[in-house]
Amino acid sequence: MIDIGVNLTNSRFDKDLATVIEQAKQAGLTNLIVTGTNIEESEQALTLSKKYPEFLYCTAGVHPHDASSMGKQALTKLRSLLAQPEVKAVGECGLDFNRNYSTPQEQEEAFIKQLELAVELQLPVFMHERDASARFIELVTPYIKQLPSAVVHCFTGTESELAHYLALDLHIGITGWICDERRGQHLLDIVKMIPDDRLMIETDSPYLLPRSMRPKPKSSRNEPKYLPYIAKTIAEARQQDLQSLLVNTQKTSNRFFNLTP
């Protein structure tokens, strides 16, 4: 199992990170992809990946929340980070019109710069989209055929949005959101639409602890070791053998991030 989205630079992992990583290995995970959400955290993600070679890899990018920081200096630093062998994708980048911590214009400019960088360097893109699907599709479409691949991570959208993303040949990352009876029920119905070679799985730790887990963990912190539960939920929703799902998502993730199986 490969967890394609783990925020290990988050302060909630500061006290016991080594234990979290060891428990992920014991749970059967073969790799964790540490998410870079701004320049500083991308640098931290790279440092972690160097500390745990061949188990941790990372992305480097500027999240839409941090898009206002995407100046020339940030772009230069990002280019340098993306040259490192442990960095496997550009991102997390995209659009988030839900909170607008950066203005929509700043978000769009930062997203386009990172799409252009991914095309230039021929790296996959790890993308975020929230309440911005129509504009997101408009911005991605001109670049998609020039990119090696791209994933909408932590997909939580509608059936129509999923159909549009699949038509663009995007990969789809599914998290423990699918285990949330309050807001993730629709994913149980539409996750079967995703082809085997487009589906990847993730925890987005420390966020999105699967609410349906029993017994319920004492801590609200999500961890990579819970990925098997998310995978089982997805397999059941797809009416698919769990082992087949694991084999397929592993193969897809290895190919997407250019990892050696």
C-alpha contacts under 8 A as a table, 3 or more apart, distances in Angstrom:
res1	aa1	res2	aa2	distance
1	M	28	G	6.47
1	M	29	L	4.59
1	M	30	T	5.59
1	M	31	N	7.02
1	M	228	P	7.96
1	M	246	L	6.34
1	M	249	T	7.48
1	M	250	Q	5.68
2	I	29	L	5.81
2	I	30	T	5.80
2	I	31	N	4.88
2	I	32	L	5.83
2	I	33	I	7.66
2	I	201	I	7.24
2	I	202	E	7.57
2	I	249	T	7.77
2	I	250	Q	6.07
2	I	253	S	6.85
3	D	6	V	6.80
3	D	29	L	7.32
3	D	31	N	6.52
3	D	32	L	4.94
3	D	33	I	6.21
3	D	201	I	6.05
3	D	202	E	4.54
3	D	203	T	6.50
3	D	224	P	6.71
3	D	227	L	7.04
4	I	32	L	6.14
4	I	33	I	4.84
4	I	34	V	7.53
4	I	173	G	7.77
4	I	200	M	7.20
4	I	201	I	6.42
4	I	202	E	5.12
4	I	203	T	7.84
4	I	253	S	7.44
5	G	32	L	7.27
5	G	33	I	5.56
5	G	34	V	6.08
5	G	35	T	5.80
5	G	153	H	7.60
5	G	202	E	5.26
5	G	203	T	6.26
5	G	204	D	4.96
5	G	205	S	7.37
6	V	32	L	6.73
6	V	33	I	6.08
6	V	34	V	4.87
6	V	35	T	5.70
6	V	202	E	7.36
6	V	203	T	6.46
6	V	204	D	4.89
6	V	205	S	5.03
6	V	206	P	7.42
6	V	224	P	7.19
7	N	10	N	5.70
7	N	34	V	5.76
7	N	35	T	5.34
7	N	36	G	7.68
7	N	204	D	6.36
7	N	205	S	5.55
7	N	206	P	6.49
8	L	13	F	6.33
8	L	17	L	7.62
8	L	34	V	6.13
8	L	35	T	7.53
8	L	45	A	7.44
8	L	205	S	7.33
8	L	206	P	7.72
9	T	13	F	7.15
9	T	14	D	7.88
9	T	34	V	7.87
9	T	41	E	6.37
9	T	44	Q	6.49
9	T	45	A	6.38
10	N	13	F	5.97
10	N	14	D	7.36
10	N	206	P	7.46
11	S	14	D	5.13
12	R	15	K	7.48
12	R	206	P	7.16
12	R	221	R	7.63
13	F	16	D	5.83
13	F	17	L	5.12
13	F	20	V	7.78
13	F	206	P	7.99
14	D	17	L	5.91
16	D	19	T	5.35
16	D	20	V	6.34
17	L	20	V	5.02
17	L	21	I	6.24
18	A	21	I	5.22
18	A	22	E	6.19
19	T	22	E	5.04
19	T	23	Q	6.03
20	V	23	Q	5.22
20	V	24	A	6.21
20	V	223	E	7.03
20	V	224	P	7.56
20	V	225	K	7.70
21	I	24	A	5.07
21	I	25	K	6.49
21	I	224	P	7.89
22	E	25	K	5.15
22	E	26	Q	6.33
23	Q	26	Q	4.90
23	Q	27	A	6.13
23	Q	225	K	6.06
24	A	27	A	5.08
24	A	28	G	6.68
24	A	29	L	5.65
24	A	223	E	7.87
24	A	224	P	5.51
24	A	225	K	4.44
25	K	28	G	5.32
25	K	29	L	5.08
25	K	30	T	6.59
25	K	225	K	7.79
26	Q	29	L	7.31
26	Q	225	K	7.86
27	A	225	K	5.42
27	A	226	Y	7.91
27	A	228	P	7.45
29	L	32	L	7.48
29	L	224	P	7.92
29	L	225	K	7.59
30	T	55	F	6.48
31	N	54	E	7.45
31	N	55	F	4.72
31	N	56	L	5.80
31	N	57	Y	7.46
32	L	55	F	6.38
32	L	56	L	5.04
32	L	57	Y	6.39
32	L	58	C	7.93
32	L	224	P	7.86
33	I	56	L	5.95
33	I	57	Y	4.89
33	I	58	C	4.83
33	I	59	T	7.07
34	V	45	A	5.88
34	V	49	S	7.77
34	V	56	L	6.85
34	V	57	Y	6.10
34	V	58	C	4.35
34	V	59	T	6.38
35	T	42	S	7.23
35	T	45	A	6.87
35	T	58	C	5.81
35	T	59	T	5.29
35	T	60	A	7.09
35	T	91	G	7.59
35	T	92	E	6.63
36	G	39	I	7.37
36	G	41	E	5.42
36	G	42	S	4.00
36	G	43	E	7.71
36	G	45	A	6.17
36	G	58	C	6.88
36	G	59	T	5.19
36	G	60	A	4.59
36	G	61	G	5.60
36	G	62	V	7.29
36	G	91	G	6.51
36	G	92	E	6.07
37	T	41	E	6.04
37	T	42	S	6.31
37	T	60	A	6.99
37	T	61	G	5.65
37	T	62	V	5.06
37	T	63	H	4.86
37	T	66	D	7.72
37	T	91	G	6.91
37	T	92	E	5.38
37	T	93	C	7.60
38	N	41	E	5.40
38	N	42	S	5.84
38	N	60	A	7.42
38	N	61	G	5.67
38	N	62	V	4.29
38	N	63	H	6.13
38	N	66	D	6.48
39	I	42	S	5.03
39	I	43	E	6.17
39	I	60	A	7.27
39	I	61	G	6.64
39	I	62	V	6.62
39	I	74	A	6.69
39	I	77	K	7.20
39	I	78	L	6.65
40	E	43	E	5.18
40	E	44	Q	6.36
41	E	44	Q	4.84
41	E	45	A	5.98
42	S	45	A	4.92
42	S	46	L	6.21
42	S	58	C	7.82
42	S	59	T	6.88
42	S	60	A	4.84
42	S	61	G	6.63
42	S	81	L	7.73
43	E	46	L	5.13
43	E	47	T	6.31
43	E	60	A	7.73
43	E	81	L	7.24
44	Q	47	T	5.03
44	Q	48	L	6.25
45	A	48	L	5.14
45	A	49	S	6.18
45	A	58	C	5.97
45	A	59	T	7.59
45	A	60	A	7.94
46	L	49	S	5.00
46	L	50	K	6.26
46	L	57	Y	7.46
46	L	58	C	6.26
46	L	81	L	7.90
46	L	86	E	6.71
46	L	87	V	6.85
47	T	50	K	5.22
47	T	51	K	6.34
48	L	51	K	4.98
48	L	52	Y	6.38
48	L	56	L	7.25
49	S	52	Y	5.23
49	S	53	P	5.86
49	S	54	E	7.98
49	S	55	F	7.61
49	S	56	L	4.70
49	S	57	Y	5.10
49	S	58	C	6.57
49	S	86	E	6.41
50	K	53	P	5.33
50	K	56	L	7.75
50	K	86	E	7.18
52	Y	55	F	5.78
52	Y	56	L	5.61
53	P	56	L	6.03
53	P	57	Y	7.65
54	E	57	Y	7.16
57	Y	86	E	5.21
57	Y	87	V	6.20
57	Y	88	K	6.79
58	C	86	E	6.26
58	C	87	V	4.93
58	C	88	K	5.97
58	C	89	A	7.31
59	T	87	V	5.20
59	T	88	K	5.61
59	T	89	A	4.81
59	T	90	V	5.75
59	T	91	G	5.78
59	T	92	E	7.08
59	T	126	F	7.52
60	A	78	L	6.80
60	A	81	L	6.67
60	A	82	L	6.53
60	A	87	V	6.57
60	A	89	A	6.63
60	A	90	V	5.35
60	A	91	G	5.25
60	A	92	E	6.91
61	G	78	L	6.66
61	G	90	V	5.48
61	G	91	G	3.89
61	G	92	E	5.21
61	G	93	C	6.12
61	G	114	Q	7.45
62	V	66	D	6.07
62	V	67	A	6.21
62	V	70	M	7.18
62	V	91	G	6.18
62	V	92	E	5.95
62	V	93	C	5.49
62	V	110	A	7.43
63	H	66	D	5.35
63	H	67	A	6.25
63	H	91	G	6.97
63	H	92	E	5.13
63	H	93	C	4.57
63	H	94	G	6.61
63	H	128	H	7.58
64	P	67	A	4.80
64	P	93	C	5.97
64	P	94	G	5.70
64	P	95	L	5.42
64	P	96	D	5.98
64	P	101	Y	7.78
64	P	102	S	6.67
64	P	107	Q	5.14
64	P	110	A	7.47
64	P	111	F	7.52
64	P	128	H	7.85
65	H	68	S	7.79
65	H	96	D	7.18
65	H	100	N	6.82
65	H	101	Y	4.99
65	H	102	S	5.42
65	H	107	Q	7.68
66	D	69	S	5.74
66	D	70	M	7.49
66	D	101	Y	7.33
66	D	102	S	6.39
67	A	70	M	5.38
67	A	102	S	5.80
67	A	106	E	5.68
67	A	107	Q	5.14
67	A	109	E	8.00
67	A	110	A	5.58
68	S	71	G	7.78
68	S	102	S	5.58
68	S	103	T	7.61
68	S	106	E	5.69
68	S	107	Q	7.35
68	S	110	A	7.94
69	S	74	A	7.14
70	M	73	Q	7.79
70	M	74	A	5.47
70	M	75	L	6.54
70	M	110	A	5.99
71	G	74	A	5.30
71	G	75	L	6.27
72	K	75	L	5.07
72	K	76	T	6.23
73	Q	76	T	5.15
73	Q	77	K	6.29
74	A	77	K	5.10
74	A	78	L	5.99
75	L	78	L	4.98
75	L	79	R	6.14
76	T	79	R	5.21
76	T	80	S	6.43
77	K	80	S	5.10
77	K	81	L	6.28
78	L	81	L	5.04
78	L	82	L	6.17
79	R	82	L	5.19
79	R	83	A	6.58
79	R	117	L	7.68
80	S	83	A	5.36
80	S	84	Q	7.30
81	L	84	Q	5.63
81	L	87	V	7.09
82	L	85	P	7.83
82	L	87	V	5.76
82	L	88	K	7.68
82	L	89	A	7.59
82	L	90	V	7.23
83	A	87	V	7.37
84	Q	87	V	5.57
85	P	88	K	7.16
88	K	123	L	7.11
88	K	124	P	7.39
88	K	257	F	5.49
88	K	258	N	7.19
89	A	118	A	7.97
89	A	123	L	5.56
89	A	124	P	4.93
89	A	125	V	5.38
89	A	126	F	6.29
89	A	257	F	6.85
90	V	93	C	7.49
90	V	114	Q	6.88
90	V	117	L	7.98
90	V	118	A	6.20
90	V	123	L	6.58
90	V	124	P	6.27
90	V	125	V	4.75
90	V	126	F	5.95
91	G	114	Q	7.57
91	G	125	V	5.90
91	G	126	F	4.75
91	G	127	M	6.17
92	E	125	V	7.73
92	E	126	F	5.21
92	E	127	M	5.40
92	E	128	H	6.35
93	C	110	A	7.81
93	C	111	F	5.87
93	C	114	Q	7.23
93	C	125	V	7.86
93	C	126	F	6.58
93	C	127	M	4.98
93	C	128	H	5.72
94	G	107	Q	7.11
94	G	108	E	7.57
94	G	111	F	5.27
94	G	127	M	5.28
94	G	128	H	4.74
94	G	129	E	5.80
94	G	136	F	7.31
95	L	104	P	7.64
95	L	107	Q	5.94
95	L	108	E	6.88
95	L	111	F	7.31
95	L	128	H	6.19
95	L	129	E	5.03
95	L	130	R	6.46
95	L	132	A	6.21
95	L	136	F	6.57
96	D	99	R	6.50
96	D	100	N	6.24
96	D	104	P	7.97
96	D	107	Q	7.74
96	D	128	H	7.28
96	D	129	E	5.62
96	D	130	R	4.64
96	D	131	D	6.33
96	D	132	A	6.27
97	F	100	N	5.19
97	F	104	P	6.77
97	F	130	R	6.17
97	F	131	D	5.36
97	F	132	A	5.61
98	N	130	R	6.08
98	N	131	D	5.53
98	N	132	A	7.88
100	N	103	T	5.58
100	N	104	P	6.67
102	S	106	E	6.12
102	S	107	Q	6.30
103	T	106	E	5.16
103	T	107	Q	6.19
104	P	107	Q	5.00
104	P	108	E	6.12
105	Q	108	E	5.17
105	Q	109	E	6.20
106	E	109	E	5.22
106	E	110	A	6.15
107	Q	110	A	5.25
107	Q	111	F	6.03
108	E	111	F	5.07
108	E	112	I	6.10
108	E	139	L	7.89
109	E	112	I	5.26
109	E	113	K	6.24
110	A	113	K	5.19
110	A	114	Q	6.33
111	F	114	Q	5.21
111	F	115	L	6.18
112	I	115	L	5.02
112	I	116	E	6.10
112	I	139	L	7.18
113	K	116	E	5.16
113	K	117	L	6.20
114	Q	117	L	4.89
114	Q	118	A	6.11
115	L	118	A	5.07
115	L	119	V	6.28
115	L	125	V	7.39
115	L	140	V	7.77
115	L	143	Y	7.01
116	E	119	V	5.13
116	E	120	E	6.17
116	E	143	Y	7.71
117	L	120	E	5.03
117	L	121	L	6.06
118	A	121	L	5.20
118	A	122	Q	5.40
118	A	123	L	4.96
118	A	124	P	6.49
118	A	125	V	6.68
118	A	147	L	6.82
119	V	122	Q	4.93
119	V	123	L	6.79
119	V	143	Y	7.42
119	V	146	Q	5.92
119	V	147	L	5.33
119	V	148	P	7.89
122	Q	147	L	6.29
122	Q	148	P	6.09
123	L	147	L	7.08
123	L	148	P	6.30
123	L	149	S	7.62
124	P	147	L	6.54
124	P	148	P	5.58
124	P	149	S	4.80
124	P	150	A	5.29
124	P	151	V	7.97
124	P	256	F	7.05
124	P	257	F	7.19
125	V	147	L	7.98
125	V	149	S	6.61
125	V	150	A	4.55
125	V	151	V	6.34
126	F	150	A	6.11
126	F	151	V	5.33
126	F	152	V	6.62
126	F	153	H	6.52
127	M	150	A	7.20
127	M	151	V	5.85
127	M	152	V	4.92
127	M	153	H	5.77
128	H	152	V	5.98
128	H	153	H	5.92
128	H	154	C	7.47
129	E	132	A	6.12
129	E	133	S	6.61
129	E	136	F	7.06
129	E	152	V	7.08
129	E	155	F	7.88
130	R	133	S	7.05
132	A	135	R	5.71
132	A	136	F	5.84
133	S	136	F	4.93
133	S	137	I	6.12
133	S	161	E	6.89
134	A	137	I	5.34
134	A	138	E	6.44
135	R	138	E	4.98
135	R	139	L	6.28
136	F	139	L	5.29
136	F	140	V	6.15
137	I	140	V	5.20
137	I	141	T	5.85
137	I	165	Y	7.75
138	E	141	T	5.62
138	E	142	P	7.65
139	L	142	P	6.71
139	L	143	Y	7.84
140	V	143	Y	5.59
140	V	144	I	6.03
141	T	144	I	5.38
141	T	145	K	7.98
141	T	168	L	7.29
142	P	145	K	7.46
143	Y	146	Q	5.40
143	Y	147	L	6.40
144	I	147	L	5.30
144	I	149	S	7.63
144	I	150	A	7.82
144	I	168	L	7.24
145	K	148	P	7.82
147	L	150	A	7.20
149	S	170	L	7.04
149	S	171	H	7.61
149	S	256	F	6.73
150	A	170	L	5.50
150	A	171	H	6.03
151	V	170	L	5.48
151	V	171	H	4.27
151	V	172	I	5.42
151	V	173	G	6.71
152	V	155	F	6.08
152	V	170	L	6.89
152	V	171	H	6.25
152	V	172	I	5.14
152	V	173	G	6.08
153	H	172	I	6.09
153	H	173	G	4.41
153	H	174	I	6.96
154	C	172	I	7.63
154	C	173	G	5.16
154	C	174	I	5.22
154	C	175	T	5.51
154	C	177	W	7.85
154	C	202	E	7.51
154	C	204	D	7.37
155	F	172	I	6.46
155	F	173	G	5.88
155	F	174	I	5.75
155	F	175	T	7.55
156	T	174	I	7.90
156	T	177	W	7.15
156	T	184	G	7.26
156	T	187	L	7.17
157	G	161	E	6.03
157	G	162	L	6.71
158	T	161	E	5.13
158	T	162	L	6.18
158	T	186	H	7.62
159	E	162	L	5.09
159	E	163	A	6.18
159	E	190	I	6.17
160	S	163	A	5.09
160	S	164	H	6.33
161	E	164	H	5.11
161	E	165	Y	6.26
162	L	165	Y	5.11
162	L	166	L	6.14
163	A	166	L	5.18
163	A	167	A	6.11
164	H	167	A	5.06
164	H	168	L	6.45
165	Y	168	L	5.11
165	Y	169	D	6.56
165	Y	170	L	5.48
165	Y	171	H	7.88
166	L	169	D	4.88
166	L	170	L	5.41
166	L	171	H	7.23
166	L	194	I	7.46
167	A	170	L	7.50
169	D	198	R	7.95
170	L	198	R	7.11
171	H	198	R	4.49
171	H	199	L	6.04
171	H	200	M	7.32
172	I	194	I	7.50
172	I	198	R	6.06
172	I	199	L	5.21
172	I	200	M	6.12
173	G	199	L	6.19
173	G	200	M	4.79
173	G	201	I	5.37
173	G	202	E	6.47
174	I	177	W	7.52
174	I	178	I	7.30
174	I	199	L	7.57
174	I	200	M	6.48
174	I	201	I	5.11
174	I	202	E	6.08
175	T	178	I	6.38
175	T	201	I	6.22
175	T	202	E	5.02
175	T	203	T	5.12
175	T	204	D	6.67
175	T	208	L	7.45
175	T	230	I	6.82
176	G	179	C	5.16
176	G	180	D	7.11
176	G	202	E	7.74
176	G	203	T	6.12
176	G	208	L	5.75
176	G	209	L	6.26
176	G	210	P	4.70
176	G	211	R	7.76
176	G	230	I	5.64
177	W	180	D	5.33
177	W	183	R	7.51
177	W	184	G	5.39
177	W	208	L	6.21
177	W	210	P	6.76
178	I	181	E	7.94
178	I	184	G	4.67
178	I	185	Q	6.50
178	I	187	L	5.62
178	I	188	L	6.37
178	I	210	P	7.85
178	I	230	I	7.78
178	I	233	T	7.67
178	I	234	I	7.60
179	C	184	G	6.38
179	C	185	Q	7.60
179	C	210	P	5.22
179	C	211	R	5.81
179	C	212	S	5.50
179	C	213	M	7.96
179	C	230	I	7.24
179	C	233	T	7.10
180	D	183	R	5.82
180	D	184	G	4.90
180	D	185	Q	6.78
180	D	210	P	6.51
180	D	211	R	5.33
180	D	212	S	6.51
181	E	184	G	5.82
181	E	185	Q	5.60
181	E	211	R	7.56
181	E	212	S	7.52
182	R	185	Q	7.05
183	R	186	H	7.61
184	G	187	L	5.53
184	G	188	L	7.30
185	Q	188	L	5.49
185	Q	189	D	7.28
186	H	189	D	5.34
186	H	190	I	6.53
187	L	190	I	5.14
187	L	191	V	5.51
188	L	191	V	5.83
188	L	192	K	7.89
188	L	234	I	7.36
188	L	237	A	5.26
188	L	238	R	7.80
189	D	192	K	6.95
189	D	237	A	6.93
190	I	193	M	5.55
190	I	194	I	7.88
191	V	194	I	5.81
191	V	234	I	7.29
191	V	237	A	7.01
191	V	238	R	6.46
192	K	195	P	7.65
192	K	237	A	6.92
192	K	238	R	4.60
192	K	239	Q	7.96
194	I	198	R	6.31
194	I	199	L	6.11
195	P	198	R	5.34
195	P	199	L	6.49
196	D	199	L	5.71
196	D	245	L	7.62
196	D	248	N	6.07
196	D	249	T	7.20
196	D	252	T	8.00
197	D	248	N	6.74
197	D	249	T	7.30
197	D	252	T	5.57
198	R	252	T	6.87
199	L	249	T	6.10
199	L	252	T	7.23
200	M	249	T	5.18
200	M	250	Q	7.76
200	M	252	T	6.92
200	M	253	S	6.32
201	I	227	L	7.66
201	I	230	I	7.81
201	I	231	A	6.96
201	I	249	T	6.94
202	E	224	P	7.95
202	E	227	L	6.64
203	T	206	P	7.80
203	T	207	Y	7.54
203	T	208	L	7.06
203	T	209	L	7.72
203	T	222	N	7.13
203	T	223	E	6.90
203	T	224	P	6.03
203	T	226	Y	7.38
203	T	227	L	5.99
203	T	230	I	7.75
204	D	207	Y	5.64
204	D	208	L	6.67
204	D	222	N	7.76
205	S	208	L	6.81
205	S	209	L	7.56
205	S	221	R	7.26
205	S	222	N	4.86
205	S	223	E	5.19
205	S	224	P	6.57
206	P	209	L	7.36
206	P	221	R	5.04
206	P	222	N	4.32
206	P	223	E	5.89
207	Y	221	R	6.56
207	Y	222	N	5.57
208	L	222	N	6.24
209	L	220	S	6.38
209	L	221	R	6.35
209	L	222	N	4.41
209	L	223	E	7.66
210	P	213	M	5.87
210	P	222	N	7.65
210	P	230	I	7.24
211	R	216	K	7.63
212	S	216	K	7.67
213	M	216	K	5.39
213	M	217	P	7.67
213	M	229	Y	7.51
214	R	217	P	7.77
217	P	220	S	7.03
219	S	222	N	7.98
222	N	226	Y	7.28
223	E	226	Y	5.83
223	E	227	L	7.78
224	P	227	L	5.51
225	K	228	P	7.09
226	Y	229	Y	5.55
226	Y	230	I	6.84
227	L	230	I	5.08
227	L	231	A	6.15
228	P	231	A	4.99
228	P	232	K	6.14
229	Y	232	K	5.09
229	Y	233	T	6.30
230	I	233	T	5.13
230	I	234	I	6.25
231	A	234	I	5.11
231	A	235	A	6.09
231	A	242	L	7.35
231	A	245	L	7.62
231	A	246	L	7.40
232	K	235	A	5.09
232	K	236	E	6.19
232	K	242	L	6.15
233	T	236	E	5.27
233	T	237	A	6.26
234	I	237	A	5.09
234	I	238	R	6.15
235	A	238	R	5.09
235	A	239	Q	5.93
235	A	240	Q	4.95
235	A	241	D	6.31
235	A	242	L	5.37
235	A	245	L	6.30
236	E	239	Q	4.85
236	E	240	Q	6.16
236	E	241	D	7.76
236	E	242	L	7.70
237	A	240	Q	7.66
240	Q	244	S	7.11
240	Q	245	L	6.77
241	D	244	S	5.31
241	D	245	L	6.39
242	L	245	L	5.08
242	L	246	L	6.24
243	Q	246	L	5.07
243	Q	247	V	6.14
244	S	247	V	5.16
244	S	248	N	6.08
245	L	248	N	5.19
245	L	249	T	6.02
246	L	249	T	5.28
246	L	250	Q	5.95
247	V	250	Q	5.25
247	V	251	K	6.17
248	N	251	K	5.14
248	N	252	T	6.08
249	T	252	T	5.01
249	T	253	S	5.94
250	Q	253	S	5.19
250	Q	254	N	6.05
251	K	254	N	5.20
251	K	255	R	6.25
251	K	261	P	7.75
252	T	255	R	5.23
252	T	256	F	6.06
253	S	256	F	4.98
253	S	257	F	6.05
253	S	259	L	7.90
254	N	257	F	5.54
254	N	258	N	5.62
254	N	259	L	4.70
254	N	260	T	6.67
254	N	261	P	6.31
255	R	258	N	5.00
255	R	259	L	6.49
256	F	259	L	7.85
